[in-house]
């Protein structure tokens, strides 16, 4: 059985540690506030007196603190214990910070994998949650069992550390686009005398269409086939004009529908009226 340490026992780190403990790993934990380790220790984990002792105790250390730069500072005095170890970093940071951290770890004689946790703490340990990883492929190959224990649908993206930050940003937008769409919709309903209760009741019904949107995206963008749309760019353009007029007439802030409507209008102006709306990706990439 591999020995694993988890450093950082906030909500996410504690969930990662708990999933490993439940799976039977020989687990060592450390957190600046030792009381956060109490439940894990009560269930069989070992509490290390220092972060350095936690790294020294195990073959693999999972780190889940504030940022890559914080992790680098944390590890900076561990050159004497980190050699030959494996670090799985799940803190946040941009591409440059990830490269700096991974470079430092490798220069110290250790191996490194950077992971992006794509779930809330409640999803850790489940088969449909994911930690998307980049970096040393041998780390993924050798320790895939640890990573998939923490998140069953985890995957390896490749060696380029900057790809993870780009993927995070790309996945962030659909989620936040949904949230801010709800916010703009709530403004319009409020101004138009529609109760928030009724708006909230209707949302799950319209969200079902999102699955259809995904199917259209998945069947068109990878293949580049934008013909025979169920709803064309021209159709979207007409709908966005109506939506924008409604927002303006109601006197409600309309930056989001105006932005999206302008993008669709660009598609019409470029001769894409009879294509799938996903054809806009080719236009915008120019």
Beta strands, then each sheet from edge to edge (+ up, - down):
strand 1: 3-7
strand 2: 26-30
strand 3: 46-47
strand 4: 60-63
strand 5: 86-89
strand 6: 111-117
strand 7: 131-135
strand 8: 155-158
sheet 1: 3+ 2+ 1+ 4+ 5+ 6+ 7- 8-
end
